[in-house]
Amino acid sequence: MEPHIYSVDLNWNAARSGELYAAELSDKIKVATPPPFEGGVAGVWSPEHLLTAAVCSCFMTTFLAIAANSKLEFIAFSCAAKGKLEQIEGKYLITQIELFPVVKLTKAEDSEKAERILAKSEKACLIANSIKSTVSLHTSITF
């Protein structure tokens, strides 16, 4: 595969907030410093949310691709994610991202196959592979 470039632009609005956009996308995303920091803005996406969301959404798209290639039949997929922010040696880091995927299967006998696909998806997730944070998986399979 040839290299791909993903371009985004940001305009500062006021105080500690701005707006992200990309020429090829229709939606803009308001971003701001999160409330734990001075001048933080509640109710607006923060870089910390976006990093956690990037790992979660990449995990989902990786799972969907691998599940399709593996012909896994499922009814539903959801995934919660938690990013842990810590200060280590004077630097703020997202040290850990926990993923909590839930897959609802059409057949109970596909449970082991689904677990293998979830584990493979976590290992193949390009965003998780691109960051220093530890990514851990806590799976749930339902019927």
Backbone as CSV, one residue per row, in Angstrom:
resi,resn,N_x,N_y,N_z,CA_x,CA_y,CA_z,C_x,C_y,C_z
1,MET,0.836,-1.174,0.000,0.000,0.000,0.000,0.882,1.240,0.000
2,GLU,0.482,2.193,-0.792,1.174,3.478,-0.857,0.908,4.280,0.425
3,PRO,1.832,5.155,0.824,1.586,6.012,1.984,0.358,6.903,1.751
4,HIS,-0.352,7.178,2.820,-1.518,8.070,2.787,-1.249,9.241,3.726
5,ILE,-1.710,10.397,3.356,-1.591,11.584,4.192,-3.000,11.985,4.638
6,TYR,-3.164,12.220,5.932,-4.433,12.678,6.489,-4.216,14.082,7.028
7,SER,-4.815,15.054,6.393,-4.619,16.456,6.769,-5.816,16.975,7.561
8,VAL,-5.518,17.674,8.630,-6.552,18.362,9.397,-6.094,19.798,9.614
9,ASP,-7.045,20.659,9.823,-6.768,22.056,10.109,-7.463,22.432,11.406
10,LEU,-6.930,23.436,12.068,-7.465,23.875,13.343,-7.497,25.395,13.360
11,ASN,-8.624,25.935,13.790,-8.743,27.373,14.015,-9.049,27.607,15.479
12,TRP,-8.244,28.450,16.108,-8.503,28.842,17.485,-9.717,29.750,17.499
13,ASN,-10.635,29.527,18.439,-11.835,30.367,18.557,-11.647,31.440,19.617
14,ALA,-11.517,31.008,20.850,-11.362,31.927,21.977,-10.924,31.128,23.185
15,ALA,-10.358,31.835,24.160,-9.919,31.212,25.411,-9.119,29.944,25.107
16,ARG,-9.607,28.784,25.545,-8.892,27.516,25.374,-9.624,26.569,24.440
17,SER,-10.254,27.113,23.382,-11.004,26.239,22.482,-10.764,26.604,21.016
18,GLY,-11.038,25.621,20.168,-10.879,25.796,18.732,-11.783,24.829,17.992
19,GLU,-11.564,24.753,16.685,-12.400,23.890,15.855,-11.516,23.163,14.841
20,LEU,-11.627,21.834,14.841,-10.899,20.985,13.898,-11.760,20.734,12.673
21,TYR,-11.108,20.661,11.514,-11.833,20.289,10.304,-10.860,19.713,9.296
22,ALA,-11.412,19.024,8.329,-10.633,18.476,7.222,-11.391,18.783,5.944
23,ALA,-10.683,19.165,4.919,-11.311,19.591,3.661,-12.257,18.530,3.100
24,GLU,-11.913,17.265,3.253,-12.733,16.206,2.660,-13.862,15.717,3.569
25,LEU,-13.994,16.291,4.755,-15.037,15.880,5.702,-16.032,17.011,5.923
26,SER,-17.276,16.643,6.144,-18.309,17.658,6.303,-18.445,18.167,7.743
27,ASP,-18.120,17.347,8.734,-18.309,17.746,10.130,-17.066,18.409,10.704
28,LYS,-17.298,19.415,11.514,-16.225,20.048,12.272,-16.335,19.546,13.704
29,ILE,-15.218,19.546,14.411,-15.203,19.091,15.804,-14.679,20.229,16.674
30,LYS,-15.474,20.634,17.647,-15.023,21.622,18.614,-14.095,20.915,19.589
31,VAL,-12.953,21.556,19.887,-11.978,20.985,20.807,-11.562,22.038,21.820
32,ALA,-11.182,21.570,22.993,-10.769,22.497,24.043,-9.911,21.786,25.072
33,THR,-9.269,22.579,25.884,-8.554,22.065,27.046,-9.592,21.410,27.966
34,PRO,-9.314,20.203,28.506,-10.288,19.564,29.390,-10.337,20.235,30.767
35,PRO,-11.454,20.075,31.476,-11.652,20.728,32.773,-10.570,20.511,33.835
36,PRO,-9.869,19.372,33.882,-8.851,19.253,34.935,-7.703,20.262,34.824
37,PHE,-7.545,20.887,33.654,-6.469,21.850,33.457,-7.011,23.275,33.568
38,GLU,-6.133,24.209,33.901,-6.519,25.613,34.028,-7.159,26.100,32.732
39,GLY,-8.306,26.735,32.848,-9.020,27.259,31.688,-9.763,26.201,30.898
40,GLY,-9.815,24.985,31.439,-10.490,23.888,30.751,-11.962,24.163,30.516
41,VAL,-12.482,23.577,29.450,-13.864,23.806,29.045,-14.640,22.491,29.152
42,ALA,-15.703,22.484,29.924,-16.531,21.282,30.076,-17.414,21.089,28.845
43,GLY,-17.723,19.849,28.540,-18.679,19.547,27.488,-18.144,19.641,26.072
44,VAL,-16.820,19.732,25.911,-16.205,19.853,24.584,-15.131,18.771,24.463
45,TRP,-15.014,18.206,23.268,-13.981,17.195,23.030,-12.600,17.779,23.325
46,SER,-11.774,16.991,24.017,-10.400,17.394,24.322,-9.438,16.514,23.518
47,PRO,-8.175,16.911,23.426,-7.201,16.033,22.776,-7.144,14.647,23.436
48,GLU,-7.340,14.613,24.751,-7.322,13.341,25.477,-8.499,12.454,25.058
49,HIS,-9.673,13.062,24.888,-10.828,12.319,24.377,-10.570,11.825,22.958
50,LEU,-10.000,12.703,22.134,-9.765,12.350,20.731,-8.760,11.208,20.594
51,LEU,-7.710,11.202,21.418,-6.744,10.106,21.370,-7.404,8.790,21.774
52,THR,-8.163,8.819,22.854,-8.873,7.621,23.307,-9.867,7.172,22.248
53,ALA,-10.584,8.118,21.650,-11.557,7.797,20.598,-10.872,7.247,19.354
54,ALA,-9.686,7.755,19.029,-8.963,7.256,17.851,-8.611,5.786,18.016
55,VAL,-8.152,5.402,19.206,-7.836,3.995,19.454,-9.108,3.154,19.389
56,CYS,-10.174,3.623,20.027,-11.439,2.879,20.061,-12.025,2.708,18.660
57,SER,-12.070,3.771,17.885,-12.667,3.687,16.552,-11.790,2.882,15.594
58,CYS,-10.476,2.967,15.741,-9.586,2.147,14.916,-9.752,0.672,15.256
59,PHE,-9.889,0.375,16.548,-10.130,-1.006,16.962,-11.409,-1.530,16.312
60,MET,-12.476,-0.709,16.323,-13.738,-1.132,15.715,-13.574,-1.409,14.222
61,THR,-12.956,-0.492,13.490,-12.837,-0.682,12.046,-11.939,-1.878,11.723
62,THR,-10.930,-2.110,12.547,-10.069,-3.285,12.367,-10.862,-4.549,12.637
63,PHE,-11.646,-4.550,13.718,-12.496,-5.704,14.025,-13.463,-5.986,12.874
64,LEU,-14.109,-4.949,12.362,-15.086,-5.146,11.282,-14.438,-5.761,10.044
65,ALA,-13.229,-5.318,9.718,-12.525,-5.868,8.550,-12.144,-7.337,8.776
66,ILE,-11.584,-7.628,9.942,-11.158,-9.004,10.221,-12.370,-9.919,10.359
67,ALA,-13.426,-9.443,10.997,-14.649,-10.249,11.148,-15.247,-10.565,9.778
68,ALA,-15.263,-9.598,8.881,-15.795,-9.832,7.531,-14.940,-10.852,6.788
69,ASN,-13.625,-10.699,6.862,-12.723,-11.648,6.196,-12.830,-13.052,6.789
70,SER,-13.165,-13.120,8.078,-13.289,-14.408,8.770,-14.707,-14.960,8.725
71,LYS,-15.601,-14.204,8.108,-17.008,-14.592,7.990,-17.671,-14.839,9.355
72,LEU,-17.335,-13.978,10.310,-17.965,-14.039,11.627,-19.324,-13.350,11.543
73,GLU,-20.356,-14.068,11.908,-21.703,-13.486,11.927,-21.981,-12.922,13.315
74,PHE,-22.324,-11.636,13.356,-22.670,-11.013,14.631,-23.816,-10.032,14.418
75,ILE,-24.533,-9.771,15.500,-25.713,-8.911,15.460,-25.357,-7.476,15.843
76,ALA,-24.426,-7.342,16.798,-24.101,-6.008,17.304,-22.656,-5.961,17.776
77,PHE,-22.096,-4.763,17.722,-20.757,-4.493,18.242,-20.811,-3.131,18.921
78,SER,-20.240,-3.040,20.105,-20.053,-1.751,20.769,-18.730,-1.806,21.514
79,CYS,-18.200,-0.655,21.826,-16.926,-0.641,22.540,-16.818,0.639,23.355
80,ALA,-16.645,0.487,24.647,-16.332,1.611,25.514,-14.815,1.691,25.624
81,ALA,-14.297,2.868,25.914,-12.853,3.030,26.073,-12.581,4.017,27.196
82,LYS,-11.483,3.766,27.916,-11.054,4.654,28.993,-9.579,4.957,28.809
83,GLY,-9.248,6.239,28.715,-7.855,6.661,28.633,-7.408,7.216,29.971
84,LYS,-6.266,6.740,30.461,-5.760,7.163,31.771,-4.646,8.192,31.589
85,LEU,-4.869,9.404,32.103,-3.892,10.486,32.049,-3.114,10.508,33.359
86,GLU,-1.789,10.525,33.247,-0.944,10.590,34.428,0.191,11.577,34.175
87,GLN,0.751,12.073,35.261,1.945,12.895,35.150,3.117,12.039,35.607
88,ILE,4.066,11.818,34.699,5.226,10.986,34.985,6.474,11.781,34.628
89,GLU,7.356,11.911,35.622,8.596,12.664,35.448,8.337,14.044,34.848
90,GLY,7.288,14.698,35.354,6.972,16.051,34.940,6.248,16.192,33.612
91,LYS,5.916,15.058,32.965,5.213,15.098,31.678,3.846,14.438,31.813
92,TYR,2.856,15.048,31.158,1.535,14.430,31.101,1.520,13.408,29.979
93,LEU,1.011,12.221,30.295,0.934,11.129,29.318,-0.383,10.396,29.464
94,ILE,-0.937,9.950,28.351,-2.000,8.946,28.402,-1.233,7.632,28.490
95,THR,-1.211,7.047,29.663,-0.383,5.860,29.890,-1.089,4.565,29.518
96,GLN,-2.404,4.587,29.592,-3.150,3.351,29.345,-4.484,3.674,28.694
97,ILE,-4.859,2.839,27.741,-6.198,2.908,27.159,-6.795,1.513,27.274
98,GLU,-7.916,1.445,27.956,-8.624,0.173,28.106,-9.809,0.151,27.147
99,LEU,-9.944,-0.937,26.426,-11.057,-1.133,25.499,-11.979,-2.199,26.061
100,PHE,-13.275,-1.952,25.972,-14.290,-2.865,26.491,-15.281,-3.224,25.382
101,PRO,-14.841,-4.026,24.401,-15.751,-4.382,23.306,-16.786,-5.418,23.739
102,VAL,-17.988,-5.264,23.205,-19.068,-6.228,23.405,-19.545,-6.651,22.023
103,VAL,-19.509,-7.949,21.785,-19.965,-8.498,20.510,-21.136,-9.419,20.783
104,LYS,-22.242,-9.162,20.108,-23.412,-10.035,20.214,-23.425,-10.934,18.978
105,LEU,-23.275,-12.222,19.222,-23.183,-13.207,18.143,-24.540,-13.775,17.772
106,THR,-24.614,-14.295,16.550,-25.829,-14.995,16.120,-25.795,-16.443,16.589
107,LYS,-24.570,-17.002,16.771,-24.423,-18.406,17.178,-23.429,-18.513,18.336
108,ALA,-23.849,-19.177,19.407,-22.988,-19.351,20.579,-21.702,-20.098,20.232
109,GLU,-21.764,-20.996,19.252,-20.568,-21.777,18.901,-19.465,-20.933,18.262
110,ASP,-19.732,-19.671,17.943,-18.718,-18.780,17.373,-17.956,-17.986,18.441
111,SER,-18.182,-18.305,19.719,-17.555,-17.535,20.812,-16.036,-17.519,20.736
112,GLU,-15.421,-18.684,20.572,-13.962,-18.746,20.514,-13.426,-18.001,19.289
113,LYS,-14.113,-18.147,18.176,-13.722,-17.450,16.946,-13.780,-15.934,17.168
114,ALA,-14.841,-15.469,17.811,-14.986,-14.038,18.091,-13.872,-13.542,19.009
115,GLU,-13.538,-14.303,20.034,-12.446,-13.933,20.945,-11.118,-13.822,20.190
116,ARG,-10.853,-14.776,19.293,-9.619,-14.736,18.491,-9.588,-13.496,17.595
117,ILE,-10.728,-13.175,17.006,-10.807,-12.011,16.114,-10.626,-10.719,16.904
118,LEU,-11.203,-10.642,18.089,-11.018,-9.459,18.935,-9.549,-9.289,19.316
119,ALA,-8.893,-10.376,19.702,-7.476,-10.310,20.067,-6.624,-9.912,18.858
120,LYS,-6.936,-10.490,17.709,-6.201,-10.157,16.488,-6.413,-8.689,16.115
121,SER,-7.622,-8.186,16.325,-7.941,-6.785,16.027,-7.141,-5.834,16.905
122,GLU,-6.985,-6.187,18.161,-6.210,-5.355,19.074,-4.745,-5.310,18.628
123,LYS,-4.207,-6.431,18.204,-2.810,-6.479,17.748,-2.604,-5.761,16.414
124,ALA,-3.642,-5.724,15.570,-3.526,-5.127,14.232,-3.965,-3.660,14.173
125,CYS,-4.489,-3.129,15.250,-5.001,-1.753,15.264,-3.863,-0.760,15.036
126,LEU,-3.894,-0.065,13.909,-2.772,0.799,13.550,-2.601,1.988,14.488
127,ILE,-3.664,2.512,15.030,-3.521,3.639,15.957,-2.907,3.144,17.268
128,ALA,-3.375,2.025,17.793,-2.792,1.455,19.012,-1.312,1.151,18.804
129,ASN,-0.964,0.684,17.611,0.436,0.377,17.308,1.281,1.625,17.112
130,SER,0.654,2.785,16.986,1.367,4.035,16.709,1.617,4.884,17.951
131,ILE,1.149,4.441,19.103,1.274,5.247,20.317,2.062,4.491,21.391
132,LYS,2.526,5.249,22.399,3.284,4.646,23.505,2.380,4.040,24.574
133,SER,1.142,4.473,24.647,0.224,4.005,25.686,0.033,2.497,25.619
134,THR,-0.150,1.888,26.768,-0.507,0.480,26.832,-1.988,0.363,26.493
135,VAL,-2.336,-0.536,25.591,-3.734,-0.767,25.235,-4.104,-2.156,25.733
136,SER,-5.171,-2.225,26.515,-5.625,-3.522,27.029,-7.067,-3.749,26.635
137,LEU,-7.409,-5.025,26.517,-8.698,-5.456,25.995,-9.464,-6.221,27.066
138,HIS,-10.725,-5.870,27.254,-11.620,-6.558,28.195,-12.885,-6.913,27.408
139,THR,-12.921,-8.108,26.876,-13.971,-8.478,25.942,-15.204,-9.065,26.624
140,SER,-16.317,-8.947,25.939,-17.565,-9.550,26.373,-18.284,-10.065,25.125
141,ILE,-18.646,-11.339,25.168,-19.373,-11.968,24.079,-20.765,-12.307,24.592
142,THR,-21.791,-11.894,23.847,-23.172,-12.204,24.223,-23.874,-12.873,23.058
143,PHE,-25.066,-13.364,23.322,-25.858,-14.061,22.282,-27.253,-13.503,22.221
